[in-house]
Amino acid sequence: AAFWDFPDEEFIDTLMKRALEDPDDTVCAECVSSLGRFIYEGFVSEDILEEDFKDVKEFLYAVATEPTQPDIIRCRAVESLSFDNSDSRIIALIEQAYKEKDLQWKSTAIFSMGRSHSSKWTKTILKEMKSKTRRLRIQAVIAAREGYVKEATPLLIQYTQDTDKEIRLIAISALPFARGEGAIEALEAAAA
């Protein structure tokens, strides 16, 4: 988390090395997730050296497409790359992940759709917000928040009254980002 809040290019090599060499897959996945901050900095805020941005992006793409890597690490690489919605290779990774039957990959795809802030995914996010599979529904609500999906506001409002506490809390946290009609009133009602 510290790398996310205070990204420093001097740690890029260390994160890459640990992502490939740590014996614990969870540590590797967290290193890959932390590298996502540099994709954000390079694509969204343009606050990173272009060479560092390209190096991190190519590293993450290699990890995401390496079939010998554990899925948890590959999924985090796709999520980290998804800030860059202009690269057709990354869009293809998200599309492929969404086609997978595996729940982890599909969840990664939905989260990545939101993180990309691309309206290309709005219909899919809205569809998955109605999924019968709880994990996918949760990821879609998170994606609506991450992607500022205004069209999700009616469902988010509905979910502020959901019996599932986790969905209810995520929906409440998503409303200020969606900013659709009725969002403020729903937040006020949820706070009452």
LUMLUM-538710 format. One line per field, with one value per atom (N, C-alpha, C): y, x, z; atom name. Coordinates in Angstrom, 1 decimal, decimal comma. Atoms other than C-alpha are relative to their C-alpha. Layout:
N
c2	Y_...
c1	X_...
c3	Z_...
drenvex	CA_...
END
This chain:
192
c2	-1,2_0,0_1,3_-1,2_2,4_0,4_-0,3_2,1_0,6_-0,6_3,0_1,4_-1,4_6,1_0,9_-0,8_7,2_-0,7_0,7_5,8_0,7_-0,5_6,2_-0,9_0,8_5,1_-0,8_0,8_3,9_-1,4_1,4_0,9_-0,9_0,8_-0,2_-1,3_1,2_-2,7_-1,0_0,9_-4,1_-0,7_0,6_-4,6_-1,0_1,0_-6,3_-1,3_1,2_-8,6_-0,8_0,7_-9,5_-0,7_0,6_-10,1_-1,3_1,3_-12,8_-1,0_0,9_-14,2_-0,4_0,4_-14,2_-1,3_1,3_-17,7_0,0_-0,1_-16,5_0,7_-0,6_-15,9_1,2_-1,2_-13,4_1,2_-1,1_-11,3_0,5_-0,3_-11,5_0,8_-0,7_-10,5_1,4_-1,3_-7,5_0,9_-0,7_-6,4_0,4_-0,3_-6,6_1,1_-1,0_-4,6_1,4_-1,3_-1,9_0,6_-0,5_-1,6_0,7_-0,6_-0,6_1,5_-1,5_2,8_0,7_-0,6_3,5_0,1_-0,1_2,7_1,2_-1,1_5,1_1,3_-1,3_7,8_0,3_-0,3_7,3_0,3_-0,2_7,1_1,1_-0,9_9,1_1,4_-1,3_11,8_0,4_-0,3_11,6_0,5_-0,5_12,0_-1,1_1,0_9,4_0,1_0,0_9,2_-1,0_0,8_7,8_-1,4_1,2_5,2_-1,0_0,9_3,9_-0,5_0,4_3,9_-1,2_1,0_1,8_-1,3_1,2_-0,6_-0,7_0,6_-1,2_-0,6_0,5_-1,6_-1,3_1,2_-4,2_-1,1_1,0_-6,0_-0,6_0,5_-6,3_-0,7_0,7_-7,3_-1,4_1,3_-10,1_-0,9_0,8_-11,3_-0,4_0,3_-11,1_-1,1_0,9_-13,2_-1,3_1,2_-15,8_-1,1_1,1_-19,0_-0,8_0,7_-20,4_0,7_-0,8_-17,6_-0,5_0,3_-18,4_1,0_-0,9_-16,9_1,2_-1,2_-14,6_1,1_-1,0_-12,9_0,6_-0,4_-12,8_1,0_-0,9_-11,3_1,3_-1,3_-8,6_0,8_-0,7_-7,7_0,6_-0,6_-7,3_1,2_-1,1_-5,1_1,2_-1,1_-3,0_0,7_-0,6_-2,5_0,7_-0,5_-1,6_1,5_-1,5_2,1_0,5_-0,4_2,3_-0,5_0,5_2,1_0,3_-0,4_3,2_-1,1_1,1_0,0_-1,2_1,1_-2,6_-1,3_1,3_-5,4_-0,1_0,0_-4,4_-0,3_0,2_-4,2_-1,5_1,4_-7,7_-0,9_0,8_-9,0_0,0_-0,1_-7,7_-0,8_0,8_-9,2_-1,5_1,5_-12,6_-0,4_0,4_-12,6_-0,1_0,0_-11,8_-1,3_1,2_-14,8_-1,3_1,2_-17,2_-0,4_0,6_-19,5_0,2_-0,2_-19,1_1,3_-1,1_-16,8_1,1_-0,9_-15,2_0,9_-0,8_-14,2_0,9_-0,8_-13,0_1,2_-1,1_-10,9_1,0_-0,9_-9,4_0,8_-0,7_-8,5_1,1_-1,0_-6,7_1,1_-1,1_-4,8_0,9_-0,7_-3,9_0,9_-0,8_-2,6_1,3_-1,2_-0,1_0,8_-0,8_0,9_0,7_-0,6_1,6_1,3_-1,2_4,4_0,1_0,0_3,4_-0,3_0,2_3,7_-1,2_1,2_0,7_-1,1_1,1_-1,5_0,3_-0,4_0,3_-1,1_1,0_-2,2_-1,3_1,3_-5,2_0,2_-0,2_-3,6_0,0_0,0_-2,9_-1,4_1,3_-6,4_-0,9_0,8_-7,9_0,5_-0,5_-5,7_-0,8_0,9_-8,0_-1,4_1,4_-11,2_-0,7_0,9_-14,1_-0,4_0,3_-14,7_1,2_-1,1_-12,6_0,6_-0,5_-12,2_0,9_-0,8_-10,9_1,3_-1,1_-8,6_1,0_-0,8_-7,2_0,7_-0,6_-6,6_1,0_-1,0_-4,9_1,3_-1,2_-2,5_0,8_-0,6_-1,8_0,6_-0,6_-1,3_1,2_-1,2_1,2_1,1_-1,1_3,1_0,4_-0,3_2,9_0,7_-0,6_3,8_1,2_-1,1_6,6_-0,2_0,4_4,8_0,7_-0,7_7,3_-0,8_0,8_4,9_-1,1_1,0_2,6_0,5_-0,6_5,0_-0,6_0,6_3,5_-1,4_1,3_0,0_0,3_-0,3_1,5_0,5_-0,5_3,3_-1,2_1,2_0,0_-0,8_0,8_-1,7_0,6_-0,6_0,8_-0,6_0,7_-1,2_-1,5_1,5_-4,7_-0,7_0,8_-7,4_-0,4_0,4_-8,2_1,3_-1,2_-5,8_0,5_-0,3_-5,9_0,8_-0,6_-5,0_1,4_-1,2_-2,3_1,1_-0,9_-0,7_0,5_-0,3_-0,8_0,9_-0,8_0,7_1,4_-1,3_3,5_0,8_-0,7_4,2_0,3_-0,2_4,1_1,2_-1,1_6,7_1,3_-1,3_9,8_0,0_0,0_8,6_-0,1_0,2_7,6_1,4_-1,3_11,0_0,1_0,0_10,1_0,6_-0,6_11,5_-0,9_0,6_10,7_-0,5_0,5_9,8_0,7_-0,7_12,5_-0,3_0,3_11,8_-1,4_1,3_8,1_-0,1_0,0_8,8_0,6_-0,6_11,1_-1,0_1,0_8,4_-1,2_1,0_5,8_0,4_-0,5_8,0_0,2_-0,3_8,6_-1,2
c1	0,8_0,0_0,9_-0,9_2,9_0,4_-0,5_4,1_-1,1_1,1_0,6_-0,2_0,1_0,4_1,1_-1,2_3,9_0,9_-0,8_5,2_1,4_-1,3_8,9_0,7_-0,6_10,7_1,1_-1,1_13,6_-0,3_0,5_11,5_-0,5_0,6_10,4_0,8_-0,8_13,3_-0,2_0,2_12,8_-1,3_1,3_9,1_0,0_0,0_9,7_0,8_-0,8_12,4_-0,9_0,8_10,1_-1,2_1,1_7,2_0,3_-0,4_9,1_0,7_-0,9_11,3_-0,5_0,4_9,4_-0,7_0,6_8,4_-1,5_1,4_5,0_-0,8_0,8_2,5_-0,8_0,7_0,6_0,9_-1,0_3,7_0,2_-0,2_4,3_-1,1_1,2_0,8_-0,1_0,0_1,0_1,1_-1,0_4,2_-0,5_0,6_2,5_-1,1_1,1_-0,5_0,7_-0,7_1,9_0,6_-0,5_3,4_-1,1_1,1_0,0_0,0_0,0_0,5_0,8_-0,8_3,2_-0,7_0,8_0,8_-1,0_0,8_-1,6_0,7_-0,8_1,1_0,4_-0,4_2,2_-1,1_1,1_-1,2_-0,9_1,0_-3,5_0,6_-0,5_-1,4_1,3_-1,3_1,7_1,1_-0,9_3,8_1,1_-1,0_6,5_0,8_-0,8_9,4_-0,5_0,5_8,3_0,7_-0,7_11,0_-0,4_0,4_10,0_-1,4_1,4_6,3_0,0_-0,1_7,2_0,6_-0,6_9,4_-1,0_1,0_6,7_-1,1_1,1_4,0_0,4_-0,5_6,1_0,2_-0,2_7,0_-1,4_1,4_3,3_-0,6_0,6_2,2_0,7_-0,7_4,9_-0,5_0,6_3,6_-1,4_1,4_0,0_-0,2_0,1_0,7_0,8_-0,9_3,1_-0,9_0,9_1,1_0,5_-0,6_3,5_-0,2_0,3_2,7_-1,3_1,2_0,1_-1,1_1,1_-3,3_-0,2_0,1_-3,4_1,0_-1,0_-0,3_-0,3_0,4_-1,4_-1,3_1,2_-4,8_0,4_-0,4_-3,1_0,7_-0,7_-1,0_-1,0_1,0_-4,1_-0,7_0,6_-5,7_0,9_-0,9_-2,6_0,2_-0,1_-2,4_-1,2_1,3_-6,1_-0,1_0,0_-5,4_0,2_-0,3_-4,1_-1,1_1,1_-7,3_0,3_-0,3_-5,5_0,7_-0,8_-3,5_-0,9_0,9_-5,3_0,4_-0,4_-3,2_-0,6_0,6_-4,5_-1,5_1,4_-8,1_-0,2_0,1_-7,6_0,2_-0,1_-6,4_-1,2_1,3_-9,5_-1,1_1,0_-11,7_0,2_-0,3_-10,0_-0,3_0,3_-10,2_-1,5_1,5_-14,0_-0,6_0,5_-14,5_0,3_-0,4_-12,9_-1,2_1,1_-15,2_0,5_-0,5_-12,9_-0,4_0,5_-14,4_1,0_-1,1_-11,1_0,3_-0,3_-10,4_-1,1_1,2_-13,9_-0,1_0,0_-13,8_1,1_-1,1_-10,4_-0,5_0,5_-12,0_-1,0_1,0_-14,9_0,6_-0,6_-12,8_0,9_-0,8_-10,4_-0,8_0,9_-13,3_-0,3_0,2_-14,1_1,2_-1,2_-10,6_0,5_-0,5_-10,0_-0,8_0,8_-12,7_-0,4_0,4_-13,7_-1,5_1,5_-17,4_-0,3_0,1_-16,8_-0,6_0,4_-17,5_-1,3_1,1_-20,5_-1,1_1,1_-23,1_0,4_-0,4_-21,1_0,0_0,0_-20,6_-1,5_1,4_-24,4_-0,6_0,5_-25,2_0,5_-0,6_-22,8_-0,5_0,6_-24,3_-1,3_1,2_-27,3_0,3_-0,5_-25,3_-0,6_0,4_-26,6_1,2_-1,2_-23,0_0,4_-0,3_-22,3_1,3_-1,3_-18,6_0,0_0,1_-19,3_-0,8_0,8_-22,0_0,8_-0,8_-19,6_1,1_-1,0_-16,9_-0,6_0,6_-19,3_-0,4_0,3_-20,4_1,3_-1,3_-16,8_0,5_-0,4_-16,2_-0,8_0,8_-19,1_0,6_-0,6_-17,4_1,4_-1,3_-13,9_-0,1_0,2_-15,2_-0,9_0,9_-17,5_-1,2_1,1_-20,4_-1,3_1,2_-23,2_-1,3_1,2_-25,7_-0,3_0,2_-25,2_-0,8_0,6_-26,8_-1,3_1,2_-30,3_0,2_-0,3_-28,9_0,8_-0,7_-26,5_-0,9_1,0_-29,4_-0,8_0,7_-31,3_0,9_-0,9_-28,2_0,3_-0,2_-28,0_-0,9_1,0_-31,0_0,2_-0,2_-29,6_0,2_-0,1_-29,7_1,5_-1,4_-26,0_0,8_-0,6_-24,1_1,2_-1,2_-20,9_-0,5_0,5_-22,9_-0,5_0,6_-24,8_1,1_-1,1_-21,5_0,7_-0,7_-19,8_-0,9_0,9_-22,9_0,0_0,0_-22,9_1,3_-1,3_-19,2_0,1_0,0_-19,9_-0,8_0,9_-22,7_0,7_-0,6_-20,5_0,8_-0,7_-18,5_-0,9_0,9_-21,4_-0,7_0,6_-23,1_-1,2_1,2_-26,2_-1,2_1,2_-29,7_-0,4_0,5_-30,8_1,1_-1,1_-27,3_0,1_-0,2_-27,1_-1,2_1,1_-30,6_0,1_-0,2_-29,8_1,0_-1,0_-26,7_-0,5_0,6_-28,6_-0,9_0,9_-31,2_0,8_-0,8_-28,5_0,6_-0,7_-26,9_-1,0_1,0_-30,2_-0,3
c3	0,0_0,0_0,0_0,0_0,7_-1,4_1,4_-2,9_-0,7_0,8_-4,1_0,4_-0,4_-2,0_-0,3_0,2_-2,5_-1,0_1,0_-5,8_-0,2_0,2_-6,3_-1,0_1,0_-9,4_0,4_-0,5_-7,4_0,4_-0,4_-6,3_-1,1_1,2_-9,8_-0,1_0,2_-10,2_1,1_-1,1_-6,7_0,0_0,1_-7,2_-1,1_1,1_-10,6_0,5_-0,5_-9,0_0,9_-1,0_-6,1_-0,7_0,7_-8,4_-0,7_0,7_-10,2_0,9_-0,7_-7,5_1,4_-1,3_-4,2_0,0_-0,1_-3,1_0,3_-0,3_-2,0_-1,1_1,1_-4,8_0,4_-0,5_-2,7_0,0_0,0_-2,3_-1,4_1,4_-6,0_-0,6_0,5_-6,8_0,6_-0,6_-4,4_-0,7_0,7_-6,1_-1,4_1,4_-9,5_0,2_-0,2_-8,1_0,3_-0,3_-6,7_-1,3_1,3_-10,2_-0,8_0,7_-11,4_0,3_-0,3_-9,7_-1,0_1,0_-12,2_-1,4_1,2_-15,1_0,2_-0,2_-13,5_-0,2_0,1_-13,1_-1,5_1,4_-16,7_-1,0_0,9_-18,4_0,4_-0,4_-16,3_0,4_-0,4_-14,6_-0,7_0,7_-16,8_0,9_-1,0_-13,7_0,3_0,0_-14,5_-1,2_1,2_-16,9_-1,0_1,1_-20,2_-0,1_0,0_-20,1_1,1_-1,1_-16,7_-0,2_0,3_-17,8_-1,0_1,0_-20,8_0,5_-0,6_-18,8_0,9_-0,9_-16,2_-0,9_0,8_-18,9_-0,7_0,7_-20,9_1,0_-1,0_-17,7_0,4_-0,4_-16,6_-1,1_1,1_-20,1_-0,1_0,1_-20,1_1,1_-1,1_-16,7_-0,3_0,3_-17,8_-1,0_1,1_-20,8_0,1_-0,2_-19,3_0,6_-0,5_-18,9_1,1_-1,1_-16,4_1,4_-1,2_-13,9_0,6_-0,7_-11,3_-0,4_0,4_-12,2_0,9_-0,8_-9,2_-0,4_0,4_-10,4_-1,4_1,3_-14,0_0,0_-0,2_-12,9_0,5_-0,5_-10,9_-1,1_1,1_-14,0_-0,9_0,9_-16,1_0,7_-0,8_-13,4_0,0_-0,1_-13,1_-1,4_1,3_-16,9_-0,4_0,5_-17,2_0,1_0,0_-16,4_-1,4_1,4_-20,0_-0,9_0,9_-22,1_-1,4_1,4_-25,3_-0,7_0,6_-25,9_-0,3_0,5_-28,0_0,6_-0,6_-26,4_1,4_-1,4_-22,9_-0,1_0,2_-24,2_-0,3_0,3_-25,7_1,2_-1,3_-22,3_0,8_-0,8_-20,6_-0,7_0,7_-23,3_0,2_-0,1_-23,1_1,5_-1,4_-19,3_0,3_-0,2_-19,5_-0,6_0,6_-21,8_0,8_-0,8_-19,3_0,9_-0,9_-17,3_1,5_-1,4_-14,2_0,6_-0,7_-11,7_0,3_-0,3_-10,8_-1,2_1,2_-14,4_-0,4_0,3_-15,0_1,0_-1,0_-11,8_-0,3_0,4_-12,9_-1,2_1,2_-16,3_0,4_-0,4_-14,7_0,8_-0,8_-12,2_-1,0_1,0_-15,1_-0,9_0,8_-17,2_0,7_-0,7_-14,5_0,1_-0,2_-13,8_-1,3_1,2_-17,5_-0,3_0,2_-17,4_-1,4_1,4_-20,9_-0,1_0,2_-21,9_-0,8_0,8_-24,1_0,9_-0,9_-21,0_0,8_-0,8_-19,6_0,0_0,1_-20,9_0,8_-0,7_-19,6_1,5_-1,5_-16,1_0,5_-0,5_-15,9_0,0_0,1_-17,0_1,2_-1,1_-14,4_1,4_-1,3_-11,7_0,4_-0,2_-12,1_0,1_0,0_-12,1_1,2_-1,1_-10,0_0,9_-0,7_-9,0_0,8_-1,0_-5,9_-0,3_0,2_-6,6_-1,3_1,2_-10,1_0,2_-0,3_-8,9_0,8_-0,8_-6,3_-0,8_0,9_-8,9_-0,9_0,9_-11,2_0,8_-0,8_-8,4_0,2_-0,2_-7,7_-1,4_1,4_-11,5_-0,3_0,2_-11,6_0,8_-0,8_-8,8_-0,7_0,6_-10,4_-1,3_1,3_-13,8_-0,1_0,0_-12,7_-1,0_0,9_-14,5_0,5_-0,3_-14,3_-0,2_0,3_-15,9_1,1_-1,0_-12,9_1,2_-1,2_-10,5_0,4_-0,4_-10,5_0,8_-0,7_-9,6_1,3_-1,2_-7,1_1,1_-1,0_-5,4_0,6_-0,4_-5,3_0,9_-0,9_-3,8_1,3_-1,3_-1,0_1,0_-0,8_0,4_0,0_0,1_-0,4_1,3_-1,2_2,2_0,2_-0,1_1,5_0,4_-0,6_3,7_-0,9_0,8_1,5_-1,3_1,2_-1,7_0,4_-0,5_0,3_0,2_-0,3_1,5_-1,3_1,2_-1,9_-0,8_0,8_-3,6_0,6_-0,7_-1,0_-0,4_0,3_-1,7_-1,5_1,5_-5,5_-0,4_0,4_-5,6_-0,2_0,3_-5,2_-1,3_1,2_-8,2_-1,2_1,1_-10,4_-0,3_0,1_-9,7_-0,9_0,7_-11,5_0,7_-0,6_-10,8_1,2_-1,2_-7,3_0,9_-0,8_-6,0_1,3_-1,3_-3,4_1,0_-0,9_-2,1_0,6_-0,5_-1,8_1,0_-1,0_0,1_1,3_-1,2_2,5_0,7_-0,6_3,0_0,6_-0,6_3,6_1,3_-1,2_6,2_1,1_-1,0_8,0_0,9
drenvex	N_CA_C_N_CA_C_N_CA_C_N_CA_C_N_CA_C_N_CA_C_N_CA_C_N_CA_C_N_CA_C_N_CA_C_N_CA_C_N_CA_C_N_CA_C_N_CA_C_N_CA_C_N_CA_C_N_CA_C_N_CA_C_N_CA_C_N_CA_C_N_CA_C_N_CA_C_N_CA_C_N_CA_C_N_CA_C_N_CA_C_N_CA_C_N_CA_C_N_CA_C_N_CA_C_N_CA_C_N_CA_C_N_CA_C_N_CA_C_N_CA_C_N_CA_C_N_CA_C_N_CA_C_N_CA_C_N_CA_C_N_CA_C_N_CA_C_N_CA_C_N_CA_C_N_CA_C_N_CA_C_N_CA_C_N_CA_C_N_CA_C_N_CA_C_N_CA_C_N_CA_C_N_CA_C_N_CA_C_N_CA_C_N_CA_C_N_CA_C_N_CA_C_N_CA_C_N_CA_C_N_CA_C_N_CA_C_N_CA_C_N_CA_C_N_CA_C_N_CA_C_N_CA_C_N_CA_C_N_CA_C_N_CA_C_N_CA_C_N_CA_C_N_CA_C_N_CA_C_N_CA_C_N_CA_C_N_CA_C_N_CA_C_N_CA_C_N_CA_C_N_CA_C_N_CA_C_N_CA_C_N_CA_C_N_CA_C_N_CA_C_N_CA_C_N_CA_C_N_CA_C_N_CA_C_N_CA_C_N_CA_C_N_CA_C_N_CA_C_N_CA_C_N_CA_C_N_CA_C_N_CA_C_N_CA_C_N_CA_C_N_CA_C_N_CA_C_N_CA_C_N_CA_C_N_CA_C_N_CA_C_N_CA_C_N_CA_C_N_CA_C_N_CA_C_N_CA_C_N_CA_C_N_CA_C_N_CA_C_N_CA_C_N_CA_C_N_CA_C_N_CA_C_N_CA_C_N_CA_C_N_CA_C_N_CA_C_N_CA_C_N_CA_C_N_CA_C_N_CA_C_N_CA_C_N_CA_C_N_CA_C_N_CA_C_N_CA_C_N_CA_C_N_CA_C_N_CA_C_N_CA_C_N_CA_C_N_CA_C_N_CA_C_N_CA_C_N_CA_C_N_CA_C_N_CA_C_N_CA_C_N_CA_C_N_CA_C_N_CA_C_N_CA_C_N_CA_C_N_CA_C_N_CA_C_N_CA_C_N_CA_C_N_CA_C_N_CA_C_N_CA_C_N_CA_C_N_CA_C_N_CA_C_N_CA_C_N_CA_C_N_CA_C_N_CA_C_N_CA_C_N_CA_C_N_CA_C_N_CA_C_N_CA_C_N_CA_C_N_CA_C_N_CA_C_N_CA_C_N_CA_C_N_CA_C_N_CA_C_N_CA_C_N_CA_C_N_CA_C_N_CA_C_N_CA_C_N_CA_C_N_CA_C_N_CA_C_N_CA_C_N_CA_C_N_CA_C_N_CA_C_N_CA_C_N_CA_C_N_CA_C_N_CA_C_N_CA_C_N_CA_C
END
